[in-house]
Amino acid sequence: MTGTELVYGLSAATANIVGALAVTSGRRWSVRALDRMLAFAAGFLLSVAFVDLIPEAIERGGRTAAITALIAYLLVHLSQHTLGRHFHFGEETHAVTPIVSRSALVGLLLHTFVDGVAVASGLLVSTAVGALVFAGVLVHKFPEGLAISSLFLAAGASRVTAIMAAAALGAATILGVALTDAFAALQAHGLAISAGVTIYVGASNLVPELQAREGWSTPLSFVAGCGAYFVARALL
């Protein structure tokens, strides 16, 4: 694992834990502020997927890459609707059972592992693409940690357990980075896998949660996320 990969992986994992600490400290978050954060993240993530990940993956793997991206999308879809069907990117306000919180964690570990694969695969293309992918991963790590820890608290878990759940997501991201370096198959198909998972997270997880929100702040935040991506891309 290179120094850049290590820094990116640790930064993403730290953001997961910071999100958990924000919940376990007892602080209440503005729902509108969290919605805007999620909308911004969705815009940035989808921009990275459509402008960088998919074109680069298809250039390297052709139709096989497109099929791989679709398979990755379907696998996350199945895991989210079986293991983690109760998980949503936001603070949990209803009581849930321990089995629900644990199944949500297991389902989300696949997604966070691929976050690490995405970062490492992006860096294999170029430093700029790697930085853009890392930024896309980072912007949803805080709400991700907030969500999983609040879910554990709602299931009656201790604060330490809730923080450890978020830390596990961060560890899965670091593992994704490390294994991409170690396995040729992940190096060959990592971009396509990342594209499929990223599109699922942005378009199927985040956007549907935000569509029912009233007012202009949430859709404008989504557009701002897309715009921020293009500004970052131009600067890099």
Residue frames as a rotation matrix with the C-alpha (Angstrom) as fourth column:
MET 1
0.581 0.814 0.000 0.00
0.814 -0.581 0.000 0.00
0.000 0.000 -1.000 0.00
THR 2
-0.262 -0.685 0.679 1.45
0.643 -0.649 -0.406 3.36
0.719 0.330 0.611 -1.02
GLY 3
-0.856 -0.131 -0.499 1.61
0.482 -0.548 -0.684 6.37
-0.184 -0.826 0.532 1.26
THR 4
-0.801 0.596 -0.050 -1.17
-0.566 -0.727 0.389 8.10
0.195 0.340 0.920 -0.67
GLU 5
-0.178 0.744 -0.643 -3.43
-0.064 0.644 0.763 5.05
0.982 0.177 -0.067 -0.45
LEU 6
-0.442 -0.052 -0.895 -2.78
0.819 0.384 -0.427 4.79
0.366 -0.922 -0.127 3.28
VAL 7
-0.968 0.071 -0.240 -3.61
0.043 -0.897 -0.439 8.46
-0.246 -0.436 0.866 3.85
TYR 8
-0.560 0.804 -0.200 -6.79
-0.641 -0.267 0.720 8.19
0.526 0.532 0.664 1.79
GLY 9
-0.161 0.494 -0.855 -7.89
0.266 0.856 0.444 5.00
0.950 -0.156 -0.269 3.52
LEU 10
-0.604 -0.140 -0.785 -7.23
0.792 0.004 -0.610 6.32
0.089 -0.990 0.108 7.01
SER 11
-0.963 0.262 -0.063 -8.95
-0.257 -0.963 -0.081 9.63
-0.082 -0.062 0.995 6.23
ALA 12
-0.321 0.885 -0.339 -12.08
-0.460 0.167 0.872 7.84
0.828 0.436 0.354 5.02
ALA 13
-0.153 0.219 -0.964 -12.09
0.641 0.764 0.072 5.59
0.752 -0.607 -0.257 8.08
THR 14
-0.874 -0.224 -0.430 -11.65
0.478 -0.553 -0.683 8.59
-0.085 -0.803 0.591 10.37
ALA 15
-0.762 0.644 0.065 -14.67
-0.566 -0.712 0.415 10.30
0.313 0.280 0.908 8.77
ASN 16
-0.062 0.723 -0.688 -16.76
0.091 0.691 0.717 7.21
0.994 -0.018 -0.109 9.60
ILE 17
-0.315 -0.140 -0.939 -15.69
0.889 0.302 -0.344 7.42
0.332 -0.943 0.029 13.23
VAL 18
-0.998 -0.032 -0.055 -16.25
0.047 -0.954 -0.297 11.18
-0.043 -0.299 0.953 13.43
GLY 19
-0.403 0.913 -0.058 -19.81
-0.475 -0.155 0.866 10.59
0.782 0.377 0.496 12.22
ALA 20
0.085 0.395 -0.915 -20.28
0.538 0.755 0.375 8.03
0.839 -0.524 -0.148 14.99
LEU 21
-0.668 -0.412 -0.620 -18.83
0.742 -0.308 -0.595 10.36
0.054 -0.858 0.511 17.61
ALA 22
-0.875 0.388 0.289 -21.24
-0.308 -0.907 0.286 13.08
0.373 0.161 0.914 16.51
VAL 23
0.091 0.952 -0.292 -24.15
-0.264 0.306 0.915 10.78
0.960 -0.006 0.279 17.36
THR 24
0.162 -0.042 -0.986 -22.78
0.718 0.691 0.089 9.14
0.677 -0.722 0.142 20.49
SER 25
-0.871 -0.491 -0.013 -21.93
0.386 -0.668 -0.636 12.54
0.304 -0.559 0.772 21.99
GLY 26
-0.289 0.864 -0.413 -25.66
0.806 -0.014 -0.592 13.20
-0.517 -0.504 -0.692 22.17
ARG 27
-0.720 0.005 -0.694 -25.65
-0.230 -0.945 0.232 16.05
-0.655 0.327 0.681 19.69
ARG 28
0.210 0.863 0.460 -28.81
0.504 0.307 -0.807 16.40
-0.837 0.402 -0.371 17.61
TRP 29
-0.822 -0.555 0.128 -28.35
0.352 -0.318 0.880 17.12
-0.448 0.768 0.457 13.93
SER 30
-0.199 0.716 -0.669 -30.53
-0.613 -0.623 -0.485 19.36
-0.764 0.314 0.563 11.82
VAL 31
0.173 0.345 0.922 -32.47
0.436 0.813 -0.386 17.14
-0.883 0.469 -0.009 9.42
ARG 32
0.974 0.218 -0.065 -32.28
0.053 -0.497 -0.866 19.80
-0.221 0.840 -0.496 6.71
ALA 33
0.341 -0.924 -0.171 -28.52
-0.887 -0.376 0.268 20.16
-0.312 0.060 -0.948 7.15
LEU 34
-0.321 -0.428 0.845 -28.06
-0.204 0.902 0.379 16.40
-0.925 -0.051 -0.377 6.88
ASP 35
0.576 0.603 0.552 -30.30
0.460 0.319 -0.829 16.31
-0.676 0.731 -0.093 3.80
ARG 36
0.888 -0.281 -0.363 -28.17
-0.447 -0.709 -0.544 18.97
-0.105 0.646 -0.756 2.12
MET 37
-0.073 -0.963 0.260 -25.01
-0.817 0.207 0.538 17.06
-0.571 -0.173 -0.802 3.00
LEU 38
-0.153 0.093 0.984 -26.41
0.207 0.976 -0.060 13.85
-0.966 0.195 -0.169 1.53
ALA 39
0.848 0.509 0.149 -27.65
0.272 -0.177 -0.946 15.61
-0.455 0.842 -0.289 -1.61
PHE 40
0.556 -0.740 -0.379 -24.23
-0.808 -0.588 -0.039 17.18
-0.194 0.327 -0.925 -2.16
ALA 41
-0.329 -0.695 0.639 -22.58
-0.522 0.698 0.490 13.78
-0.787 -0.172 -0.593 -1.68
ALA 42
0.268 0.519 0.811 -24.98
0.404 0.704 -0.584 12.16
-0.874 0.485 -0.021 -4.16
GLY 43
0.962 0.098 -0.253 -24.22
-0.158 -0.557 -0.816 14.76
-0.221 0.825 -0.520 -6.82
PHE 44
0.177 -0.977 -0.115 -20.48
-0.950 -0.200 0.239 14.38
-0.257 0.067 -0.964 -6.37
LEU 45
-0.278 -0.278 0.919 -20.59
-0.251 0.945 0.210 10.57
-0.927 -0.172 -0.333 -6.31
LEU 46
0.559 0.569 0.603 -22.69
0.424 0.428 -0.798 10.25
-0.712 0.702 -0.002 -9.46
SER 47
0.847 -0.322 -0.423 -20.47
-0.520 -0.667 -0.533 12.74
-0.110 0.671 -0.733 -11.28
VAL 48
-0.175 -0.949 0.261 -17.38
-0.844 0.281 0.457 10.70
-0.507 -0.140 -0.851 -10.40
ALA 49
-0.121 0.179 0.976 -19.08
0.098 0.981 -0.168 7.49
-0.988 0.075 -0.136 -11.53
PHE 50
0.732 0.564 0.383 -20.39
0.412 0.081 -0.907 8.76
-0.543 0.822 -0.174 -14.88
VAL 51
0.896 -0.378 -0.232 -17.50
-0.441 -0.710 -0.548 11.01
0.043 0.594 -0.803 -15.90
ASP 52
-0.015 -0.995 0.103 -14.50
-1.000 0.014 -0.019 9.09
0.018 -0.104 -0.994 -14.57
LEU 53
-0.315 -0.208 0.926 -15.18
-0.530 0.848 0.010 5.55
-0.787 -0.487 -0.377 -13.41
ILE 54
0.552 0.619 0.558 -17.38
0.096 0.618 -0.780 4.24
-0.828 0.484 0.282 -16.23
PRO 55
0.884 -0.233 -0.405 -15.38
-0.460 -0.275 -0.844 5.72
0.085 0.933 -0.350 -19.15
GLU 56
-0.086 -0.988 0.131 -12.07
-0.996 0.083 -0.025 4.56
0.014 -0.132 -0.991 -17.69
ALA 57
-0.175 0.080 0.981 -13.45
-0.384 0.912 -0.143 1.09
-0.907 -0.402 -0.129 -16.94
ILE 58
0.786 0.540 0.300 -14.89
0.072 0.401 -0.913 0.64
-0.614 0.740 0.276 -20.44
GLU 59
0.628 -0.636 -0.449 -11.70
-0.762 -0.387 -0.519 1.93
0.156 0.668 -0.727 -22.06
ARG 60
-0.405 -0.846 0.347 -9.79
-0.901 0.433 0.002 -0.80
-0.152 -0.312 -0.938 -20.24
GLY 61
-0.737 0.092 0.669 -12.31
-0.123 0.956 -0.267 -3.64
-0.664 -0.279 -0.694 -20.29
GLY 62
-0.876 0.409 -0.256 -14.87
-0.301 -0.048 0.953 -2.85
0.378 0.911 0.165 -22.99
ARG 63
0.037 0.992 -0.122 -18.24
-0.519 0.123 0.846 -4.58
0.854 0.032 0.520 -22.77
THR 64
-0.044 -0.119 -0.992 -16.96
0.602 0.789 -0.121 -6.85
0.797 -0.603 0.037 -20.00
ALA 65
-0.933 -0.337 -0.124 -16.46
0.310 -0.582 -0.752 -3.79
0.181 -0.740 0.648 -17.80
ALA 66
-0.536 0.811 0.233 -20.04
-0.709 -0.582 0.397 -2.65
0.458 0.047 0.888 -18.42
ILE 67
0.272 0.625 -0.732 -21.35
-0.092 0.774 0.627 -6.10
0.958 -0.103 0.268 -17.46
THR 68
-0.416 -0.523 -0.744 -19.14
0.713 0.320 -0.624 -6.13
0.565 -0.790 0.240 -14.35
ALA 69
-0.952 0.097 0.290 -20.51
-0.216 -0.885 -0.412 -2.74
0.217 -0.455 0.864 -13.31
LEU 70
-0.066 0.995 -0.075 -24.07
-0.706 0.006 0.709 -4.03
0.705 0.099 0.702 -13.70
ILE 71
0.177 0.072 -0.982 -23.30
0.378 0.916 0.135 -7.16
0.909 -0.395 0.135 -11.67
ALA 72
-0.793 -0.526 -0.306 -21.77
0.497 -0.269 -0.825 -5.03
0.352 -0.807 0.475 -8.91
TYR 73
-0.676 0.636 0.371 -24.88
-0.640 -0.757 0.131 -2.85
0.364 -0.149 0.919 -8.87
LEU 74
0.233 0.835 -0.499 -27.11
-0.427 0.549 0.718 -5.92
0.874 0.046 0.485 -8.60
LEU 75
-0.166 -0.370 -0.914 -25.05
0.606 0.693 -0.390 -7.47
0.778 -0.619 0.109 -5.80
VAL 76
-0.986 -0.167 0.024 -25.27
0.092 -0.649 -0.755 -4.32
0.141 -0.742 0.655 -3.70
HIS 77
-0.350 0.933 0.087 -28.97
-0.767 -0.339 0.545 -4.09
0.537 0.124 0.834 -4.47
LEU 78
0.274 0.450 -0.850 -29.50
0.024 0.880 0.474 -7.65
0.961 -0.150 0.231 -3.23
SER 79
-0.495 -0.531 -0.688 -27.38
0.691 0.239 -0.682 -7.15
0.526 -0.813 0.249 -0.11
GLN 80
-0.949 0.153 0.274 -29.13
-0.257 -0.880 -0.399 -3.89
0.180 -0.449 0.875 0.78
HIS 81
-0.131 0.991 -0.016 -32.57
-0.876 -0.108 0.469 -5.46
0.463 0.075 0.883 0.36
THR 82
0.441 0.244 -0.864 -31.78
0.136 0.933 0.333 -8.64
0.887 -0.265 0.378 2.27
LEU 83
-0.153 -0.597 -0.787 -29.06
0.906 0.234 -0.354 -7.99
0.395 -0.767 0.505 4.86
GLY 84
-0.800 -0.326 -0.504 -29.27
0.527 -0.784 -0.329 -4.22
-0.288 -0.529 0.799 5.14
ARG 85
-0.354 0.713 0.606 -32.78
0.729 -0.195 0.656 -3.38
0.586 0.674 -0.450 4.04
HIS 86
0.622 0.625 -0.472 -33.48
0.781 -0.453 0.429 -1.23
0.054 -0.635 -0.770 7.11
PHE 87
-0.242 -0.811 -0.533 -30.41
0.766 -0.497 0.409 0.95
-0.596 -0.309 0.741 6.65
HIS 88
0.677 0.316 0.665 -30.76
0.668 -0.641 -0.377 4.50
0.307 0.699 -0.645 5.43
PHE 89
-0.422 -0.887 0.186 -28.30
0.756 -0.458 -0.467 7.40
0.500 -0.056 0.864 5.29
GLY 90
-0.031 0.410 0.912 -29.61
-0.333 -0.864 0.377 9.45
0.943 -0.291 0.163 8.19
GLU 91
-0.830 -0.278 0.484 -29.98
-0.526 0.100 -0.844 9.44
0.186 -0.955 -0.229 11.93
GLU 92
-0.491 0.649 -0.581 -32.22
0.355 0.759 0.546 6.59
0.795 0.062 -0.603 13.13
THR 93
-0.664 0.324 0.674 -35.07
-0.653 -0.691 -0.311 7.89
0.365 -0.647 0.670 15.27
HIS 94
0.501 0.865 -0.035 -37.08
-0.767 0.463 0.444 4.67
0.400 -0.196 0.895 15.73
ALA 95
0.044 -0.429 0.902 -36.33
-0.750 0.583 0.313 1.69
-0.660 -0.690 -0.296 17.94
VAL 96
0.380 0.006 -0.925 -34.98
-0.748 0.590 -0.304 -1.33
0.544 0.807 0.229 16.04
THR 97
0.981 -0.029 0.190 -33.90
-0.088 0.813 0.576 -4.82
-0.171 -0.581 0.795 17.03
PRO 98
0.196 -0.979 0.057 -30.24
-0.471 -0.043 0.881 -5.83
-0.860 -0.200 -0.469 17.44
ILE 99
-0.059 -0.212 0.975 -30.53
0.610 0.766 0.204 -8.23
-0.791 0.607 0.084 14.48
VAL 100
0.841 0.390 0.374 -31.60
0.536 -0.510 -0.673 -5.33
-0.071 0.766 -0.639 12.27
SER 101
0.780 -0.589 -0.211 -28.58
-0.528 -0.801 0.283 -3.23
-0.336 -0.109 -0.936 13.25
ARG 102
-0.073 -0.856 0.513 -26.16
-0.240 0.514 0.824 -6.13
-0.968 -0.063 -0.243 12.74
SER 103
0.180 0.187 0.966 -27.64
0.797 0.548 -0.255 -7.13
-0.577 0.816 -0.050 9.40
ALA 104
0.989 0.147 0.018 -27.44
0.135 -0.841 -0.525 -3.51
-0.063 0.521 -0.851 8.25
LEU 105
0.412 -0.908 -0.074 -23.77
-0.630 -0.342 0.697 -3.45
-0.659 -0.241 -0.713 9.23
VAL 106
-0.173 -0.467 0.867 -23.03
0.280 0.821 0.498 -6.65
-0.944 0.329 -0.012 7.29
GLY 107
0.549 0.460 0.698 -24.83
0.787 -0.001 -0.617 -5.33
-0.283 0.888 -0.362 4.23
LEU 108
0.982 -0.147 -0.118 -22.99
-0.168 -0.967 -0.194 -2.01
-0.085 0.210 -0.974 4.41
LEU 109
0.279 -0.940 0.196 -19.55
-0.164 0.155 0.974 -3.63
-0.946 -0.304 -0.111 4.79
LEU 110
0.141 -0.177 0.974 -19.69
0.875 0.482 -0.039 -4.70
-0.463 0.858 0.223 1.12
HIS 111
0.840 0.251 0.482 -20.27
0.466 -0.788 -0.402 -1.12
0.279 0.562 -0.779 0.05
THR 112
0.847 -0.531 -0.008 -17.48
-0.439 -0.708 0.553 0.28
-0.299 -0.465 -0.833 2.24
PHE 113
0.173 -0.778 0.604 -15.05
0.331 0.623 0.708 -2.40
-0.928 0.078 0.365 1.07
VAL 114
0.286 -0.002 0.958 -15.70
0.958 0.024 -0.286 -1.28
-0.022 1.000 0.008 -2.50
ASP 115
0.999 -0.031 -0.044 -15.06
-0.028 -0.997 0.077 2.32
-0.046 -0.076 -0.996 -1.43
GLY 116
0.339 -0.937 0.088 -11.49
-0.312 -0.023 0.950 1.21
-0.887 -0.350 -0.300 -0.78
VAL 117
-0.031 -0.274 0.961 -11.33
0.764 0.613 0.199 -0.68
-0.644 0.741 0.190 -4.07
ALA 118
0.772 0.412 0.484 -12.53
0.631 -0.593 -0.501 2.47
0.080 0.692 -0.717 -5.82
VAL 119
0.840 -0.502 -0.208 -9.84
-0.370 -0.808 0.458 4.65
-0.398 -0.308 -0.864 -4.27
ALA 120
-0.032 -0.908 0.417 -7.04
-0.069 0.418 0.906 2.21
-0.997 0.000 -0.076 -5.11
SER 121
0.100 0.136 0.986 -8.38
0.890 0.430 -0.150 1.63
-0.444 0.893 -0.078 -8.64
GLY 122
0.956 0.277 0.092 -8.64
0.291 -0.872 -0.393 5.36
-0.028 0.403 -0.915 -9.26
LEU 123
0.531 -0.830 -0.172 -5.03
-0.503 -0.472 0.724 5.86
-0.682 -0.298 -0.668 -8.22
LEU 124
-0.092 -0.539 0.837 -3.99
0.455 0.725 0.517 3.15
-0.886 0.429 0.178 -10.69
VAL 125
0.588 0.351 0.729 -5.42
0.809 -0.258 -0.529 5.37
0.003 0.900 -0.435 -13.45
SER 126
-0.133 -0.637 0.759 -3.83
0.376 -0.741 -0.556 8.62
0.917 0.211 0.338 -12.28
THR 127
-0.834 -0.224 -0.504 -3.24
0.551 -0.275 -0.788 10.73
0.038 -0.935 0.353 -9.21
ALA 128
-0.844 0.533 0.051 -6.02
-0.525 -0.843 0.118 13.10
0.106 0.073 0.992 -10.31
VAL 129
-0.068 0.847 -0.528 -8.63
-0.384 0.466 0.797 10.36
0.921 0.257 0.293 -10.78
GLY 130
-0.315 -0.124 -0.941 -7.62
0.677 0.666 -0.315 8.82
0.665 -0.736 -0.126 -7.47
ALA 131
-0.979 -0.075 -0.189 -8.08
0.186 -0.706 -0.683 12.16
-0.082 -0.704 0.705 -5.71
LEU 132
-0.553 0.832 -0.041 -11.52
-0.734 -0.463 0.498 12.66
0.395 0.305 0.866 -7.28
VAL 133
0.023 0.537 -0.843 -12.64
0.053 0.842 0.537 9.18
0.998 -0.057 -0.009 -6.28
PHE 134
-0.620 -0.324 -0.715 -11.32
0.705 0.169 -0.689 9.72
0.344 -0.931 0.124 -2.77
ALA 135
-0.948 0.305 0.094 -13.25
-0.319 -0.899 -0.299 13.00
-0.007 -0.313 0.950 -2.52
GLY 136
-0.195 0.923 -0.333 -16.41
-0.626 0.144 0.766 11.21
0.755 0.358 0.550 -3.64
VAL 137
-0.076 0.086 -0.993 -15.88
0.515 0.857 0.035 8.52
0.854 -0.509 -0.109 -1.01
LEU 138
-0.845 -0.410 -0.342 -15.05
0.489 -0.334 -0.806 11.03
0.216 -0.849 0.482 1.72
VAL 139
-0.779 0.526 0.342 -18.15
-0.505 -0.849 0.154 13.22
0.372 -0.053 0.927 1.31
HIS 140
0.274 0.944 -0.182 -20.50
-0.551 0.309 0.775 10.38
0.788 -0.113 0.605 2.30
LYS 141
-0.349 -0.486 -0.801 -18.36
0.331 0.736 -0.590 8.82
0.877 -0.471 -0.096 5.03
PHE 142
-0.952 0.011 0.305 -19.48
-0.269 -0.501 -0.822 11.18
0.144 -0.865 0.480 7.79
PRO 143
-0.091 0.987 0.136 -23.23
-0.994 -0.099 0.053 10.59
0.066 -0.130 0.989 7.26
GLU 144
0.194 0.088 -0.977 -22.50
-0.293 0.956 0.028 6.88
0.936 0.281 0.212 6.82
GLY 145
-0.717 -0.533 -0.448 -20.82
0.292 0.354 -0.888 6.69
0.633 -0.768 -0.098 10.24
LEU 146
-0.778 0.513 0.364 -23.58
-0.628 -0.606 -0.488 8.79
-0.030 -0.608 0.794 11.75
ALA 147
0.105 0.912 -0.397 -26.24
-0.888 0.266 0.375 6.50
0.447 0.313 0.838 10.32
ILE 148
0.058 -0.082 -0.995 -24.79
0.033 0.996 -0.080 3.14
0.998 -0.028 0.061 11.34
SER 149
-0.885 -0.423 -0.194 -23.93
0.208 0.015 -0.978 4.30
0.417 -0.906 0.075 14.87
SER 150
-0.604 0.736 0.307 -27.38
-0.795 -0.530 -0.293 5.81
-0.053 -0.421 0.905 15.42
LEU 151
0.210 0.655 -0.726 -28.90
-0.626 0.660 0.415 2.54
0.751 0.367 0.549 14.19
PHE 152
-0.346 -0.421 -0.838 -26.90
0.349 0.771 -0.532 0.60
0.871 -0.477 -0.120 16.79
LEU 153
-0.984 0.019 0.177 -27.92
-0.163 -0.491 -0.856 3.04
0.071 -0.871 0.486 19.53
ALA 154
-0.219 0.975 -0.040 -31.56
-0.952 -0.205 0.228 2.67
0.214 0.088 0.973 18.50
ALA 155
0.262 0.254 -0.931 -31.13
-0.215 0.956 0.201 -1.10
0.941 0.148 0.305 18.90
GLY 156
0.967 0.188 0.170 -29.97
-0.187 0.075 0.980 -0.61
0.172 -0.979 0.107 22.49
ALA 157
0.418 -0.889 -0.188 -26.22
0.750 0.455 -0.480 -0.99
0.512 0.060 0.857 21.92
SER 158
0.431 -0.374 -0.821 -23.70
0.635 -0.520 0.571 0.92
-0.641 -0.768 0.014 24.01
ARG 159
0.842 -0.173 -0.511 -21.91
-0.376 -0.867 -0.327 4.00
-0.386 0.467 -0.795 22.72
VAL 160
-0.196 -0.974 0.112 -18.67
-0.618 0.211 0.757 2.04
-0.761 0.079 -0.644 22.44
THR 161
-0.266 0.168 0.949 -20.38
0.502 0.864 -0.013 -0.63
-0.823 0.474 -0.314 20.32
ALA 162
0.788 0.614 0.041 -21.92
0.387 -0.443 -0.809 2.03
-0.479 0.653 -0.587 18.10
ILE 163
0.516 -0.693 -0.504 -18.52
-0.726 -0.666 0.172 3.62
-0.455 0.277 -0.847 17.53
MET 164
-0.428 -0.693 0.580 -16.97
-0.280 0.712 0.643 0.21
-0.859 0.113 -0.499 16.84
ALA 165
0.304 0.608 0.734 -19.62
0.611 0.467 -0.640 -0.42
-0.731 0.642 -0.230 14.18
ALA 166
0.962 0.006 -0.274 -18.57
-0.173 -0.762 -0.624 2.75
-0.212 0.648 -0.732 12.38
ALA 167
0.102 -0.995 0.006 -14.91
-0.793 -0.078 0.605 1.80
-0.601 -0.067 -0.796 12.84
ALA 168
-0.121 -0.081 0.989 -15.62
0.265 0.958 0.111 -1.55
-0.957 0.276 -0.095 11.17
LEU 169
0.849 0.440 0.292 -16.86
0.412 -0.206 -0.888 0.32
-0.331 0.874 -0.356 8.09
GLY 170
0.700 -0.657 -0.280 -13.64
-0.691 -0.722 -0.031 2.32
-0.182 0.215 -0.959 8.06
ALA 171
-0.165 -0.774 0.612 -11.57
-0.475 0.606 0.638 -0.85
-0.864 -0.185 -0.467 8.42
ALA 172
0.332 0.366 0.870 -13.43
0.540 0.682 -0.493 -2.40
-0.773 0.633 0.029 5.46
THR 173
0.989 -0.001 -0.147 -12.46
-0.110 -0.672 -0.733 0.61
-0.098 0.741 -0.664 3.35
ILE 174
0.215 -0.976 0.028 -8.79
-0.901 -0.187 0.392 0.24
-0.378 -0.109 -0.919 4.27
LEU 175
-0.131 -0.209 0.969 -9.02
-0.007 0.978 0.210 -3.49
-0.991 0.021 -0.130 3.52
GLY 176
0.784 0.486 0.386 -10.45
0.389 0.100 -0.916 -2.69
-0.484 0.868 -0.111 0.08
VAL 177
0.742 -0.600 -0.299 -7.45
-0.670 -0.680 -0.298 -0.48
-0.025 0.421 -0.907 -0.65
ALA 178
-0.102 -0.868 0.486 -4.97
-0.781 0.372 0.502 -3.11
-0.617 -0.328 -0.716 0.55
LEU 179
0.029 0.159 0.987 -6.51
0.214 0.963 -0.161 -6.06
-0.976 0.216 -0.006 -1.31
THR 180
0.958 0.270 -0.093 -6.71
-0.012 -0.287 -0.958 -4.13
-0.285 0.919 -0.272 -4.58
ASP 181
0.324 -0.924 -0.204 -2.95
-0.944 -0.331 -0.002 -3.77
-0.065 0.193 -0.979 -4.43
ALA 182
-0.358 -0.535 0.765 -2.58
-0.615 0.752 0.238 -7.48
-0.703 -0.385 -0.598 -3.67
PHE 183
-0.119 0.428 0.896 -4.94
0.398 0.847 -0.352 -9.06
-0.910 0.314 -0.272 -6.22
ALA 184
-0.947 -0.321 -0.031 -4.69
0.078 -0.321 0.944 -8.68
-0.313 0.891 0.329 -9.98
ALA 185
-0.442 0.853 0.280 -8.41
0.857 0.308 0.414 -9.41
0.267 0.422 -0.866 -10.41
LEU 186
0.397 0.564 -0.724 -9.35
0.761 -0.643 -0.084 -6.36
-0.513 -0.517 -0.685 -8.34
GLN 187
-0.411 -0.615 -0.673 -6.86
0.042 -0.750 0.660 -4.26
-0.911 0.243 0.334 -10.27
ALA 188
-0.954 0.031 0.300 -8.40
0.301 0.164 0.940 -5.42
-0.020 0.986 -0.166 -13.55
HIS 189
-0.295 0.945 0.143 -12.05
0.665 0.095 0.740 -5.05
0.686 0.313 -0.657 -12.56
GLY 190
-0.514 0.032 -0.857 -11.90
0.809 -0.313 -0.497 -2.58
-0.284 -0.949 0.134 -9.67
LEU 191
-0.954 0.143 -0.264 -12.99
-0.202 -0.956 0.211 0.44
-0.223 0.254 0.941 -11.69
ALA 192
-0.553 0.785 -0.278 -16.04
-0.212 0.189 0.959 -1.35
0.805 0.589 0.062 -13.10
ILE 193
-0.229 0.434 -0.872 -17.02
0.843 0.536 0.046 -2.74
0.487 -0.724 -0.488 -9.68
SER 194
-0.713 -0.125 -0.690 -16.60
0.547 -0.716 -0.435 0.70
-0.440 -0.687 0.578 -8.16
ALA 195
-0.919 0.392 -0.047 -18.72
-0.325 -0.684 0.653 2.29
0.224 0.616 0.756 -10.88
GLY 196
-0.300 0.849 -0.435 -21.62
0.200 0.502 0.842 -0.09
0.933 0.166 -0.321 -10.27
VAL 197
-0.161 0.197 -0.967 -21.52
0.974 0.192 -0.123 0.32
0.161 -0.962 -0.223 -6.48
THR 198
-0.868 -0.231 -0.439 -21.07
0.328 -0.931 -0.160 4.10
-0.372 -0.283 0.884 -6.64
ILE 199
-0.751 0.659 0.037 -24.06
-0.302 -0.393 0.868 4.48
0.587 0.641 0.495 -8.96
TYR 200
-0.081 0.739 -0.669 -26.13
0.604 0.570 0.557 2.36
0.793 -0.359 -0.492 -6.58
VAL 201
-0.393 -0.124 -0.911 -25.15
0.896 -0.273 -0.350 4.43
-0.205 -0.954 0.218 -3.55
GLY 202
-0.951 -0.043 -0.308 -25.80
0.006 -0.993 0.121 7.73
-0.311 0.114 0.944 -5.29
ALA 203
-0.710 0.663 -0.238 -28.86
-0.530 -0.280 0.801 6.93
0.464 0.695 0.550 -7.40
SER 204
-0.063 0.727 -0.684 -30.58
0.079 0.687 0.723 4.15
0.995 -0.008 -0.101 -5.43
ASN 205
-0.201 -0.041 -0.979 -29.66
0.952 0.227 -0.205 4.94
0.231 -0.973 -0.006 -1.83
LEU 206
-0.748 -0.256 -0.612 -29.22
0.504 -0.819 -0.274 8.69
-0.432 -0.513 0.742 -1.53
VAL 207
-0.938 0.344 0.048 -31.43
-0.221 -0.698 0.681 10.24
0.268 0.628 0.731 -4.21
PRO 208
-0.229 0.925 -0.304 -34.65
0.351 0.370 0.860 8.33
0.908 0.091 -0.409 -3.33
GLU 209
-0.208 0.109 -0.972 -34.28
0.978 0.004 -0.208 9.40
-0.019 -0.994 -0.107 0.32
LEU 210
-0.738 -0.256 -0.625 -34.17
0.343 -0.939 -0.019 13.04
-0.582 -0.228 0.781 -0.75
GLN 211
-0.833 0.375 0.407 -36.85
0.357 -0.197 0.913 13.17
0.422 0.906 0.030 -3.42
ALA 212
0.120 0.962 -0.245 -39.69
0.857 0.024 0.514 13.68
0.501 -0.272 -0.822 -0.95
ARG 213
-0.378 -0.317 -0.870 -38.04
0.792 -0.597 -0.127 16.71
-0.479 -0.737 0.477 0.66
GLU 214
0.681 0.682 0.265 -39.80
0.729 -0.604 -0.321 20.00
-0.059 0.412 -0.909 0.09
GLY 215
0.726 -0.363 -0.584 -38.13
-0.157 -0.915 0.373 23.24
-0.669 -0.179 -0.721 -1.00
TRP 216
0.906 -0.387 -0.173 -35.16
-0.220 -0.078 -0.972 24.01
0.363 0.919 -0.156 -3.19
SER 217
0.397 -0.833 0.385 -32.27
-0.896 -0.261 0.359 23.56
-0.198 -0.488 -0.850 -0.78
THR 218
0.239 -0.298 0.924 -31.93
-0.140 0.931 0.336 19.79
-0.961 -0.209 0.181 -1.26
PRO 219
0.752 0.017 0.659 -32.05
0.603 0.384 -0.699 19.68
-0.265 0.923 0.279 -5.10
LEU 220
0.861 -0.481 0.166 -29.75
-0.346 -0.793 -0.501 22.71
0.373 0.374 -0.849 -5.26
SER 221
0.332 -0.756 0.564 -27.30
-0.746 0.156 0.647 20.92
-0.577 -0.636 -0.512 -2.97
PHE 222
0.485 -0.101 0.869 -27.35
0.384 0.917 -0.108 17.96
-0.786 0.386 0.484 -5.37
VAL 223
0.882 -0.145 0.448 -26.52
0.381 -0.337 -0.861 20.28
0.276 0.930 -0.242 -8.29
ALA 224
0.695 -0.657 0.290 -23.84
-0.715 -0.672 0.192 21.93
0.069 -0.341 -0.937 -6.14
GLY 225
0.367 -0.548 0.751 -22.26
-0.218 0.735 0.642 18.53
-0.904 -0.399 0.150 -5.58
CYS 226
0.634 -0.108 0.766 -22.10
0.724 0.430 -0.539 17.98
-0.271 0.896 0.351 -9.33
GLY 227
0.888 -0.272 0.370 -20.64
-0.039 -0.848 -0.529 21.46
0.458 0.455 -0.764 -9.80
ALA 228
0.606 -0.686 0.402 -18.05
-0.683 -0.191 0.705 20.91
-0.407 -0.702 -0.585 -7.07
TYR 229
0.476 -0.404 0.781 -16.92
0.386 0.894 0.227 17.78
-0.790 0.194 0.582 -8.86
PHE 230
0.681 -0.184 0.708 -16.28
0.701 -0.115 -0.704 19.65
0.211 0.976 0.051 -12.10
VAL 231
0.822 -0.440 0.361 -14.44
-0.487 -0.872 0.044 22.43
0.296 -0.212 -0.931 -10.28
ALA 232
0.478 -0.655 0.585 -12.25
-0.438 0.400 0.805 19.86
-0.761 -0.641 -0.095 -8.55
ARG 233
0.550 -0.229 0.803 -11.68
0.648 0.724 -0.237 18.04
-0.527 0.650 0.547 -11.83
ALA 234
0.841 -0.225 0.492 -10.60
0.248 -0.648 -0.720 21.27
0.481 0.728 -0.489 -13.55
LEU 235
0.692 -0.591 0.414 -8.22
-0.722 -0.558 0.410 22.11
-0.011 -0.582 -0.813 -10.71
LEU 236
0.363 -0.545 0.756 -6.68
-0.217 0.740 0.637 18.64
-0.906 -0.395 0.150 -10.77
